[in-house]
Amino acid sequence: MVLVKNVSKTFGEISAVTEASFAVDQGTLAGMIGSDGAGKTTLLRIIATMIPPTSGSVIVSGMDAVTRRDAVKALLGYMPQRFGLYPDLTVDENLDFFMDIYGLTGAERSRRREKYLGFSHLTPFVRRKAGDLSGGMKQKLALACVLIHQPRLLILDEPTNGVDPVSRQEFWEILAEMKASGMTLLVSTAYLDEGENFDRLVILHKGRILAQGTPEAVCSGYPDLETAMIKRIETVDAGLAEERFAL
């Protein structure tokens, strides 16, 4: 579904992503893990056609994400860290707004409304203003709004950041259901304990991919994912320090 080939992105003299390459198979739940500033958001925005790469290419469902941007956009749903909900509108009104954008009418509009309200467990709260929802409920509403046009590829940028543990677990259960329905998901997170939820992982640090593969493969030789990631980061940082010292 997604093929990232030697993608780099610079902003002036700052290199946000350097020579990133990986693939996401159709129907899988892929994870991008890294600390703040690792390049996760930049890479996801490139895949979501929000910004072009400086070099390299991104192919989504066989289409170039730059030259066929509009066609690729029609296939995907993108939920940034700060999703644009309208706090003064109710849950129902926010959903109505996004259904209007996608031109949904009649019976299909009603079907999708009921489906995604129920899917995100928001049916009891349809008359509550979005600004009065808890952090976890806001994320569920944001997800429902992104899903309303039924994308084939869903890209989520740290969707559980700042969400309480119970809501985090509920959110992951929803993502598992979406994967079971055949949707392809690419999700970034800074929480290492969420790594086991993914089929495949891409570990990022300072804009570079340190490791990728199944959680078991990434953890190979280490007791857990946290240790594996910390040791790899320490090795990379030590190498960079030696290069600077040599210069």
C-alpha positions as CSV (number, residue, x, y, z in Angstrom):
1,M,0.0,0.0,0.0
2,V,2.8,2.4,0.8
3,L,6.4,2.4,-0.5
4,V,8.8,5.0,0.8
5,K,12.1,5.1,-1.2
6,N,15.1,7.1,-0.1
7,V,13.0,10.0,1.2
8,S,14.8,13.0,2.6
9,K,13.3,16.3,3.8
10,T,15.2,19.5,4.7
11,F,13.9,22.8,6.0
12,G,16.6,25.3,5.2
13,E,19.8,23.9,6.8
14,I,17.8,21.6,9.0
15,S,17.5,17.9,8.0
16,A,14.2,16.5,9.3
17,V,14.3,13.1,7.5
18,T,17.3,11.5,5.9
19,E,17.2,8.7,3.3
20,A,14.2,6.9,4.8
21,S,13.0,3.7,3.0
22,F,10.3,1.3,4.2
23,A,7.1,-0.4,3.0
24,V,3.6,-0.9,4.5
25,D,1.7,-3.9,3.2
26,Q,-2.0,-3.7,2.5
27,G,-4.2,-4.6,5.5
28,T,-1.4,-4.2,8.1
29,L,-1.0,-2.0,11.2
30,A,2.4,-0.4,10.9
31,G,4.0,1.7,13.6
32,M,6.5,4.5,13.6
33,I,8.2,4.9,16.9
34,G,10.6,7.7,18.0
35,S,11.0,10.5,20.5
36,D,10.0,14.1,19.8
37,G,12.0,15.5,16.9
38,A,12.7,12.1,15.5
39,G,11.1,13.0,12.2
40,K,7.8,11.0,12.6
41,T,5.4,13.9,11.8
42,T,7.4,15.1,8.8
43,L,7.5,11.7,7.3
44,L,3.8,11.1,7.9
45,R,2.9,14.5,6.4
46,I,5.0,13.6,3.3
47,I,3.1,10.3,2.9
48,A,-0.2,12.1,3.5
49,T,0.7,14.5,0.6
50,M,0.7,17.5,2.9
51,I,4.3,18.4,2.0
52,P,6.6,17.1,-0.8
53,P,9.9,15.3,-0.1
54,T,13.1,17.2,-0.9
55,S,14.3,14.0,-2.5
56,G,13.2,10.4,-2.9
57,S,9.7,9.2,-3.6
58,V,6.5,7.9,-2.0
59,I,4.2,5.5,-3.8
60,V,0.7,4.9,-2.4
61,S,-1.4,2.1,-4.0
62,G,0.9,2.3,-7.1
63,M,0.6,6.1,-7.4
64,D,3.2,8.7,-6.9
65,A,2.2,10.9,-3.9
66,V,3.6,14.1,-5.6
67,T,2.6,13.8,-9.2
68,R,-0.8,12.2,-8.4
69,R,-1.5,14.0,-5.2
70,D,-5.2,14.4,-5.6
71,A,-5.8,10.7,-6.4
72,V,-3.7,9.7,-3.4
73,K,-5.5,12.1,-1.1
74,A,-8.8,10.5,-2.1
75,L,-7.5,7.1,-0.8
76,L,-6.4,8.2,2.7
77,G,-7.5,9.7,5.9
78,Y,-5.0,11.8,7.9
79,M,-5.3,12.7,11.6
80,P,-2.6,15.1,12.8
81,Q,-1.7,15.6,16.5
82,R,-4.0,18.5,16.7
83,F,-7.1,17.6,14.7
84,G,-9.4,20.5,13.7
85,L,-12.5,19.8,15.7
86,Y,-14.9,22.7,16.2
87,P,-15.2,23.0,20.1
88,D,-18.4,25.0,19.9
89,L,-20.2,22.4,17.8
90,T,-21.6,19.2,19.2
91,V,-20.4,15.7,18.3
92,D,-23.2,15.4,15.9
93,E,-22.6,18.8,14.3
94,N,-18.9,18.0,13.8
95,L,-19.8,14.8,12.0
96,D,-22.3,16.6,9.9
97,F,-19.7,19.2,8.9
98,F,-17.3,16.5,7.6
99,M,-20.1,14.6,5.9
100,D,-21.0,17.8,4.1
101,I,-17.4,18.2,2.9
102,Y,-17.5,14.7,1.4
103,G,-20.9,15.2,-0.1
104,L,-22.6,12.4,1.8
105,T,-26.4,12.5,1.5
106,G,-29.5,10.4,2.1
107,A,-29.4,6.8,3.4
108,E,-25.7,6.5,3.0
109,R,-25.1,9.6,5.2
110,S,-27.4,8.1,7.9
111,R,-25.7,4.7,7.7
112,R,-22.2,6.1,8.1
113,R,-23.2,8.4,10.9
114,E,-24.6,5.5,12.9
115,K,-21.7,3.2,12.0
116,Y,-18.9,5.6,13.1
117,L,-20.7,7.0,16.2
118,G,-21.2,3.4,17.4
119,F,-17.7,2.4,16.3
120,S,-16.2,5.1,18.4
121,H,-18.6,4.7,21.3
122,L,-19.9,8.3,21.0
123,T,-23.6,7.6,20.5
124,P,-24.5,8.7,24.1
125,F,-22.7,12.0,23.6
126,V,-24.0,13.3,20.3
127,R,-25.4,16.5,21.8
128,R,-22.3,17.3,23.8
129,K,-20.0,20.1,22.5
130,A,-16.6,18.9,21.3
131,G,-14.9,21.3,23.6
132,D,-16.5,19.7,26.7
133,L,-15.3,16.2,25.8
134,S,-12.4,14.4,27.6
135,G,-9.1,14.0,25.8
136,G,-9.8,10.4,24.9
137,M,-13.3,11.2,23.6
138,K,-12.0,14.1,21.5
139,Q,-9.6,11.7,19.9
140,K,-12.4,9.2,19.2
141,L,-14.5,12.0,17.6
142,A,-11.5,13.1,15.5
143,L,-11.1,9.5,14.4
144,A,-14.8,9.2,13.5
145,C,-14.5,12.4,11.4
146,V,-11.5,11.1,9.5
147,L,-13.1,7.7,8.9
148,I,-16.4,9.2,7.6
149,H,-15.3,8.9,3.9
150,Q,-14.0,5.4,4.5
151,P,-10.4,5.7,3.5
152,R,-8.3,2.7,2.4
153,L,-5.2,4.1,4.2
154,L,-5.4,5.7,7.6
155,I,-2.5,7.8,8.9
156,L,-2.5,8.8,12.6
157,D,0.1,11.0,14.2
158,E,0.5,10.2,17.9
159,P,-3.3,9.7,18.4
160,T,-2.9,8.5,22.0
161,N,-0.6,11.3,23.2
162,G,-1.9,12.7,26.5
163,V,-4.8,10.3,26.6
164,D,-5.5,8.4,29.8
165,P,-4.6,4.7,30.0
166,V,-8.2,3.4,29.8
167,S,-9.0,5.6,26.7
168,R,-5.6,4.5,25.2
169,Q,-6.7,0.9,25.5
170,E,-10.1,1.6,24.0
171,F,-8.5,3.5,21.1
172,W,-6.2,0.5,20.3
173,E,-9.2,-1.8,20.3
174,I,-10.9,0.4,17.7
175,L,-7.7,0.4,15.6
176,A,-7.6,-3.4,15.8
177,E,-11.2,-3.6,14.6
178,M,-10.3,-1.3,11.6
179,K,-7.4,-3.5,10.7
180,A,-9.6,-6.6,10.9
181,S,-12.0,-4.9,8.4
182,G,-9.1,-4.8,5.9
183,M,-7.9,-1.2,6.4
184,T,-4.2,-0.3,6.2
185,L,-3.0,1.8,9.1
186,L,0.2,3.8,9.7
187,V,0.4,5.1,13.2
188,S,3.2,7.1,15.0
189,T,3.7,7.0,18.7
190,A,6.3,8.0,21.3
191,Y,5.0,5.3,23.7
192,L,7.4,2.3,23.5
193,D,4.8,0.1,25.3
194,E,2.5,0.4,22.3
195,G,5.1,-1.2,20.0
196,E,3.7,-4.7,20.5
197,N,0.4,-3.6,19.0
198,F,1.9,-3.3,15.5
199,D,2.5,-5.9,12.8
200,R,5.6,-4.0,11.7
201,L,7.7,-1.2,13.3
202,V,9.9,1.6,11.9
203,I,12.2,3.0,14.6
204,L,13.3,6.6,14.0
205,H,16.0,8.8,15.6
206,K,17.1,12.2,14.5
207,G,15.5,11.7,11.1
208,R,17.0,8.4,10.4
209,I,15.6,4.9,10.5
210,L,17.5,2.8,13.1
211,A,15.6,-0.4,12.6
212,Q,12.5,-1.9,11.1
213,G,10.6,-5.2,11.0
214,T,8.3,-7.1,13.2
215,P,8.3,-6.3,16.9
216,E,10.0,-9.6,17.5
217,A,12.7,-8.9,14.9
218,V,13.4,-5.4,16.2
219,C,13.7,-6.8,19.8
220,S,16.0,-9.6,18.7
221,G,19.0,-9.8,21.0
222,Y,17.4,-7.5,23.6
223,P,14.9,-8.3,26.5
224,D,12.3,-5.8,25.3
225,L,11.6,-3.1,22.8
226,E,12.5,-0.2,25.1
227,T,16.0,-1.7,25.7
228,A,16.4,-2.4,22.0
229,M,15.6,1.2,21.1
230,I,17.7,2.8,23.8
231,K,20.8,0.7,22.9
232,R,20.4,1.5,19.2
233,I,20.1,5.2,20.0
234,E,23.1,5.1,22.3
235,T,25.2,3.4,19.6
236,V,24.2,6.0,16.9
237,D,24.8,8.9,19.2
238,A,28.2,7.6,20.2
239,G,29.1,7.2,16.6
240,L,28.0,10.8,15.8
241,A,30.0,12.1,18.8
242,E,33.1,10.3,17.6
243,E,32.7,11.8,14.1
244,R,32.4,15.3,15.6
245,F,35.5,14.7,17.8
246,A,37.5,13.5,14.8
247,L,36.5,16.7,12.9
